[in-house]
Amino acid sequence: MTNLQEGPSVTTSTHAGRALIVSITDHTLHGEDDEGAGALVSELLVEAGFVVDGSVIVPSDGVAIRTALNTAVIGGVDLVVTVGGTGVTPRDVTPDVTAEVLDRELPGIAQALRWSGMAAGATDAVISRGLVGVSGSTLVANLAGSRQAIRDGMATLTPLAIHVIEDLADPELEV
């Protein structure tokens, strides 16, 4: 279903797509991520029109992260947002594992996420090694785990994600 908005031929979907959140942390307490990062991402996705299939928490372990990403892609979600594990420590392996899962990277979106963090005053935003790309017909995006990074990142990511998801679903754009 589409709603027509005022302006030059603008059409927007009332349902942006299905999403899954993967929180990566070694600091879990009773199955909840440290700062409620998954809940915050879920709230922001719903506000943007996504249906959130769920939120999973996995340790900073390559096998666990890869399994979560592959399960989401096979499950057919349109968007996977990972939270955490994008820094420079040896345990920050989210981008490395994500690179193995992606068919195609979208470096412009990853750069936009870093830039928006810097513009919002988060000088550590440029330390993020987060990636964004496509695996099958699923968009995968890595966000840093801080609440500020999530808020800034989601404000930048959601309109871009909707555009990419629409492109991936458009049969006329297939090769």
C-alpha positions in Angstrom: 0.0 0.0 0.0 1.3 3.4 -0.8 0.4 6.9 0.3 0.8 9.8 -2.0 2.3 12.9 -0.4 2.1 16.5 -1.5 4.8 17.4 -3.9 6.2 16.2 -7.2 5.2 12.5 -7.5 6.5 11.4 -4.1 5.3 7.9 -3.1 6.3 6.3 0.2 5.6 2.9 1.5 3.6 2.6 4.8 5.7 -0.5 5.5 9.4 0.0 5.1 10.3 -3.7 5.4 11.2 -6.4 7.8 14.2 -5.8 10.1 16.2 -7.8 12.6 18.6 -6.4 15.2 21.8 -8.2 16.3 23.4 -6.8 19.4 27.0 -7.8 19.8 28.4 -7.7 23.3 30.4 -9.7 25.8 28.6 -7.9 28.7 25.2 -9.6 28.9 23.1 -9.8 31.9 20.1 -12.2 31.9 20.0 -12.0 28.1 19.8 -8.2 27.8 22.4 -6.0 26.1 24.3 -3.5 28.2 22.5 -0.3 27.5 19.2 -1.5 25.9 20.8 -0.9 22.5 18.5 -3.4 20.8 15.4 -1.9 22.2 16.5 1.6 21.1 17.2 0.4 17.6 13.9 -1.4 17.5 12.0 1.7 18.6 13.7 3.8 15.9 13.0 1.2 13.2 9.3 1.0 14.1 9.2 4.8 14.0 10.6 4.7 10.5 7.9 2.2 9.4 9.8 -1.1 9.7 8.3 -4.3 11.2 10.9 -5.6 13.6 11.0 -9.4 13.5 13.2 -9.6 16.6 16.4 -8.7 18.4 19.1 -11.2 19.2 22.1 -10.8 21.5 25.3 -12.6 20.6 28.9 -12.5 22.0 31.8 -10.9 20.3 32.6 -14.1 18.5 33.0 -14.5 14.8 31.0 -17.8 14.6 28.1 -16.4 16.6 27.9 -13.2 14.6 28.2 -15.0 11.3 25.4 -17.4 12.3 23.1 -14.6 13.3 23.7 -12.7 10.1 23.3 -15.8 7.9 20.1 -16.7 9.7 18.7 -13.3 9.1 19.6 -13.3 5.4 18.2 -16.8 4.9 15.1 -15.7 6.9 14.4 -13.1 4.3 14.5 -9.9 6.4 15.1 -6.7 4.4 17.4 -5.1 6.9 19.8 -6.3 9.6 21.2 -3.7 12.0 24.1 -4.9 14.1 25.0 -2.9 17.2 28.5 -3.1 18.8 31.8 -4.6 18.0 32.9 -2.0 15.4 35.9 -0.5 17.2 39.6 -1.3 17.1 40.1 -3.8 19.9 40.8 -7.5 19.1 37.3 -8.4 20.2 35.7 -5.9 17.8 35.1 -8.4 14.9 31.7 -7.3 13.7 32.9 -5.6 10.5 35.3 -8.4 9.7 32.6 -11.0 9.9 30.1 -8.8 8.1 32.6 -8.4 5.2 32.6 -12.2 4.8 28.8 -12.3 4.6 28.3 -9.4 2.2 27.9 -9.8 -1.6 28.4 -6.1 -2.2 29.6 -3.3 0.1 28.0 0.2 0.1 30.9 2.3 1.4 29.0 5.6 0.8 26.4 4.7 3.4 29.1 3.6 5.9 30.9 6.9 5.4 27.6 8.8 5.8 27.1 7.1 9.2 30.6 8.2 10.3 30.1 11.7 9.0 26.8 12.1 10.8 28.4 11.0 14.0 31.1 13.6 13.6 28.6 16.3 12.7 26.7 15.5 15.9 29.9 16.0 17.9 30.8 12.3 18.4 34.5 12.6 17.5 35.0 8.9 18.1 32.6 8.2 15.2 35.5 8.0 12.8 37.0 5.2 14.8 34.1 2.9 13.8 35.1 0.3 11.2 31.4 -0.4 10.6 30.3 -1.6 7.1 27.1 -1.4 5.2 26.3 -3.7 2.3 24.0 -6.2 0.7 23.9 -10.0 1.2 21.4 -11.6 -1.1 18.4 -9.2 -0.9 19.2 -8.1 2.6 20.8 -4.8 3.6 23.2 -5.2 6.5 24.5 -2.2 8.5 26.9 -2.1 11.4 26.4 0.6 14.1 28.6 1.3 17.1 27.0 0.4 20.4 26.8 3.8 22.1 23.3 5.4 22.4 24.5 8.5 20.6 26.0 6.4 17.8 22.7 4.5 17.5 20.5 7.7 17.5 22.8 9.5 15.0 23.3 6.4 12.9 19.7 5.4 12.6 18.7 9.0 11.7 21.1 8.7 8.7 20.5 5.0 8.0 16.7 4.7 7.8 16.0 6.8 4.8 19.0 5.3 2.9 17.9 1.8 3.9 14.4 2.4 2.7 15.8 3.5 -0.7 18.2 0.5 -1.0 15.4 -1.9 0.0 13.1 -0.5 -2.6 15.9 -0.8 -5.2 16.5 -4.5 -4.2 12.8 -5.2 -4.5 12.4 -3.6 -7.9 12.3 -6.3 -10.6 13.1 -3.8 -13.3 16.5 -3.1 -11.7 17.5 -6.8 -11.8 20.2 -7.8 -14.2 
